[in-house]
Amino acid sequence: MFTLKPLQCTWAGLALGLIATTSPALAADTLTPQQISEQLVGKTLVGRDHISASKPSRHVVLLFKPDGTLELEVHKKNGNWTDSGRWHLSDTGYCVTWTKFHSGEERCNTVQRDGDVYRTVHSDGSPSMELRVQ
């Protein structure tokens, strides 16, 4: 029969604890619309878009204004690109209608928080942006 000595048990427990607490699936919390309002509205958010392997990331600056408008600045190699639009809270997150982006079609997202990182997720589950409050 195989038994672990006390020191081995301690290291094994520590290793399992580290794995459990650093797993991205366990660490991120989906914010409620109220939490989105409290934590993100009126704050300048900086980060990157296209947090997927299929497209290169670009630096972004996003501002959800309390009056229901929003501004976006995307830093590209050939210059900055900007857009503005309107946002509102939904049952599960928030929805945006950009002036230029997506031809003005409303898109809804949820927000996951992992420490000081906020990840916006499209309604189809695909990642959108990774942001921090500046």
C-alpha positions as a Markdown table, in Angstrom:
| # | Residue | x | y | z |
|---|---|---|---|---|
| 1 | Met | 0.0 | 0.0 | 0.0 |
| 2 | Phe | 1.3 | 3.5 | -0.9 |
| 3 | Thr | 1.1 | 6.2 | 1.7 |
| 4 | Leu | 2.2 | 9.8 | 1.6 |
| 5 | Lys | 4.4 | 11.1 | 4.4 |
| 6 | Pro | 3.2 | 14.3 | 6.1 |
| 7 | Leu | 5.6 | 16.6 | 4.1 |
| 8 | Gln | 4.5 | 15.0 | 0.9 |
| 9 | Cys | 0.8 | 15.5 | 1.8 |
| 10 | Thr | 1.4 | 19.1 | 2.5 |
| 11 | Trp | 3.1 | 19.7 | -0.9 |
| 12 | Ala | 0.4 | 17.7 | -2.6 |
| 13 | Gly | -2.4 | 19.7 | -0.9 |
| 14 | Leu | -0.6 | 23.0 | -1.7 |
| 15 | Ala | -0.2 | 22.0 | -5.4 |
| 16 | Leu | -3.9 | 21.1 | -5.7 |
| 17 | Gly | -4.9 | 24.3 | -3.9 |
| 18 | Leu | -2.8 | 26.4 | -6.4 |
| 19 | Ile | -4.3 | 24.6 | -9.4 |
| 20 | Ala | -7.9 | 25.2 | -8.1 |
| 21 | Thr | -7.3 | 28.9 | -7.3 |
| 22 | Thr | -5.5 | 29.8 | -10.5 |
| 23 | Ser | -7.9 | 28.2 | -12.9 |
| 24 | Pro | -9.4 | 30.9 | -15.2 |
| 25 | Ala | -12.7 | 29.1 | -15.3 |
| 26 | Leu | -13.0 | 29.3 | -11.5 |
| 27 | Ala | -11.5 | 32.7 | -11.0 |
| 28 | Ala | -13.8 | 34.9 | -13.3 |
| 29 | Asp | -17.1 | 36.1 | -12.0 |
| 30 | Thr | -19.9 | 37.2 | -14.3 |
| 31 | Leu | -21.0 | 40.7 | -13.3 |
| 32 | Thr | -24.7 | 41.6 | -12.8 |
| 33 | Pro | -26.0 | 44.6 | -14.6 |
| 34 | Gln | -25.9 | 46.5 | -11.3 |
| 35 | Gln | -22.2 | 45.6 | -10.8 |
| 36 | Ile | -21.5 | 46.8 | -14.4 |
| 37 | Ser | -23.1 | 50.1 | -13.6 |
| 38 | Glu | -21.2 | 50.5 | -10.3 |
| 39 | Gln | -17.8 | 49.3 | -11.5 |
| 40 | Leu | -17.5 | 50.5 | -15.1 |
| 41 | Val | -19.8 | 53.4 | -15.9 |
| 42 | Gly | -18.0 | 56.8 | -15.9 |
| 43 | Lys | -14.6 | 55.2 | -15.8 |
| 44 | Thr | -12.0 | 55.1 | -18.5 |
| 45 | Leu | -11.2 | 51.5 | -19.5 |
| 46 | Val | -8.0 | 50.5 | -21.3 |
| 47 | Gly | -7.0 | 47.2 | -22.8 |
| 48 | Arg | -7.2 | 45.2 | -26.0 |
| 49 | Asp | -9.8 | 43.9 | -28.4 |
| 50 | His | -10.1 | 40.6 | -30.3 |
| 51 | Ile | -9.0 | 38.5 | -27.5 |
| 52 | Ser | -9.0 | 35.4 | -29.7 |
| 53 | Ala | -6.4 | 33.6 | -31.8 |
| 54 | Ser | -8.2 | 34.4 | -35.1 |
| 55 | Lys | -7.4 | 38.2 | -35.1 |
| 56 | Pro | -4.6 | 40.3 | -33.8 |
| 57 | Ser | -5.3 | 42.4 | -30.7 |
| 58 | Arg | -5.3 | 46.2 | -30.8 |
| 59 | His | -5.0 | 48.6 | -27.9 |
| 60 | Val | -8.4 | 50.1 | -27.0 |
| 61 | Val | -9.8 | 52.9 | -24.8 |
| 62 | Leu | -13.5 | 52.7 | -23.9 |
| 63 | Leu | -15.7 | 55.0 | -21.9 |
| 64 | Phe | -19.3 | 54.2 | -20.8 |
| 65 | Lys | -20.8 | 57.6 | -19.9 |
| 66 | Pro | -23.5 | 57.9 | -17.3 |
| 67 | Asp | -25.8 | 59.6 | -19.9 |
| 68 | Gly | -26.0 | 56.3 | -22.0 |
| 69 | Thr | -23.4 | 57.3 | -24.6 |
| 70 | Leu | -20.1 | 55.7 | -25.1 |
| 71 | Glu | -16.8 | 56.3 | -26.8 |
| 72 | Leu | -14.2 | 53.9 | -28.3 |
| 73 | Glu | -10.7 | 54.6 | -29.5 |
| 74 | Val | -8.8 | 51.8 | -31.3 |
| 75 | His | -5.1 | 52.2 | -31.8 |
| 76 | Lys | -4.0 | 50.7 | -35.1 |
| 77 | Lys | -0.7 | 50.6 | -36.9 |
| 78 | Asn | -1.9 | 53.1 | -39.5 |
| 79 | Gly | -3.6 | 55.5 | -37.0 |
| 80 | Asn | -6.3 | 55.6 | -34.5 |
| 81 | Trp | -9.9 | 54.7 | -35.2 |
| 82 | Thr | -12.8 | 56.1 | -33.2 |
| 83 | Asp | -16.5 | 55.4 | -32.8 |
| 84 | Ser | -19.3 | 56.5 | -30.5 |
| 85 | Gly | -22.7 | 55.2 | -29.7 |
| 86 | Arg | -25.3 | 54.4 | -27.1 |
| 87 | Trp | -25.4 | 51.7 | -24.4 |
| 88 | His | -27.9 | 50.4 | -21.9 |
| 89 | Leu | -28.0 | 47.6 | -19.3 |
| 90 | Ser | -29.7 | 44.4 | -20.2 |
| 91 | Asp | -31.0 | 41.5 | -18.1 |
| 92 | Thr | -27.6 | 39.8 | -18.3 |
| 93 | Gly | -25.1 | 42.6 | -19.0 |
| 94 | Tyr | -25.2 | 45.5 | -21.4 |
| 95 | Cys | -26.0 | 46.2 | -25.1 |
| 96 | Val | -24.3 | 48.7 | -27.4 |
| 97 | Thr | -25.2 | 50.4 | -30.7 |
| 98 | Trp | -22.2 | 51.9 | -32.4 |
| 99 | Thr | -22.4 | 54.7 | -34.9 |
| 100 | Lys | -20.0 | 53.0 | -37.4 |
| 101 | Phe | -19.1 | 49.6 | -36.0 |
| 102 | His | -21.4 | 46.7 | -36.9 |
| 103 | Ser | -23.4 | 49.1 | -39.1 |
| 104 | Gly | -25.3 | 50.4 | -36.2 |
| 105 | Glu | -26.7 | 47.0 | -35.2 |
| 106 | Glu | -27.2 | 46.5 | -31.5 |
| 107 | Arg | -24.9 | 43.9 | -29.9 |
| 108 | Cys | -25.2 | 42.6 | -26.3 |
| 109 | Asn | -22.4 | 41.4 | -24.0 |
| 110 | Thr | -21.8 | 40.0 | -20.6 |
| 111 | Val | -18.8 | 41.1 | -18.4 |
| 112 | Gln | -16.6 | 38.7 | -16.5 |
| 113 | Arg | -14.2 | 40.0 | -13.8 |
| 114 | Asp | -11.0 | 38.3 | -12.8 |
| 115 | Gly | -9.2 | 40.5 | -10.3 |
| 116 | Asp | -8.7 | 43.8 | -11.9 |
| 117 | Val | -9.4 | 42.5 | -15.4 |
| 118 | Tyr | -12.8 | 42.8 | -17.1 |
| 119 | Arg | -13.6 | 40.6 | -20.1 |
| 120 | Thr | -16.5 | 41.4 | -22.3 |
| 121 | Val | -18.1 | 38.4 | -23.9 |
| 122 | His | -20.4 | 38.5 | -27.0 |
| 123 | Ser | -23.9 | 36.9 | -26.7 |
| 124 | Asp | -22.6 | 33.9 | -28.7 |
| 125 | Gly | -19.9 | 33.3 | -26.0 |
| 126 | Ser | -17.0 | 34.5 | -28.1 |
| 127 | Pro | -14.5 | 36.9 | -26.3 |
| 128 | Ser | -14.6 | 40.6 | -27.2 |
| 129 | Met | -12.3 | 42.8 | -25.1 |
| 130 | Glu | -10.1 | 42.6 | -22.1 |
| 131 | Leu | -10.0 | 45.8 | -20.1 |
| 132 | Arg | -8.8 | 47.4 | -16.9 |
| 133 | Val | -10.1 | 50.6 | -15.2 |
| 134 | Gln | -7.5 | 53.3 | -15.7 |
